Amino acid sequence: MTSVVSRDPEIMSGTPVFAGTRVPVAFLLEYLEGGDTIEEFLDGFPTVTRAQVIAYLEEVRDLALAGLREIAA
């Protein structure tokens, strides 16, 4: 499976961004932490798709759950 996140030293100095964009994934987390919705984020960053946001959140969820299982083992 291809990640929706890419890192390239030539794009945003290697900051993790949504693939095919220059939008750092951290921006999504900041929006959500601030109480904004996914729709508000997408309105502000039209180069990011809803599918990318959902796929990213699923990746983060899976990584978090795997880490919790590792800690509990």
N, C-alpha and C positions, 0 to 999 in steps of 0.2 A: 504494500500500500504506500502511495506517495503522500508525504506529509503536506499539509496546506501551509506549512511554515518553511521559509527558506532563509538562508544566511549566506551572504556574499560580501566579501570585503569591499567590493565596488559599489554596493547598494547600501546606503545609510550606514556606512562604516562597519558593516557586518552585524548590525542590529537585526534580530529576528523579525521578519516581516511576513505578511500574508503573501504567499507565492504569487508572482506576477504583478505585485504592487510595491509601493514604497511606504506602506502603512505598517508601522510596528504593531505586533500583536499586543504589546503592553498597553497600547491605546485602548483596545477593547476592554481589558481588565480594569483600566482606570475609569472608563465610562461606566462599567457595571458596578464598580465599587462606589462610584458617585451617585448611584441610584438611577442612572439612565437605562433605557431599554436597548435591546438589540436593534430595534427599528431606528432609534435615535442615533446609534452608532453608525448604522448603514446610511442614514441620511447625511451624516457628516463625512463619510468616506465611501462614495459611490463606486469606487474601483474594487471594493471588497464585496463579495456576494454573501447572501444568507447561508448558502451551502458551505462556504469557507468558514464562517463563524461557527456554525453548528459542528462541523467536522473538527475544528480546533478545540471547542469546548469538550467534545467527546474524547479527543486525544488527551487533554488535560485531566479529565475525569478518570480515564483508564490508568494514566500514570499515577495519579493520586491514590487510587484504590490499590494498585499494585504495590505502592510504597507502604500503605497501611497494612497490607497482608504480610509484607516482609517484616515490618516492625513487630507485628503480633506473633510472628512465628518464632 
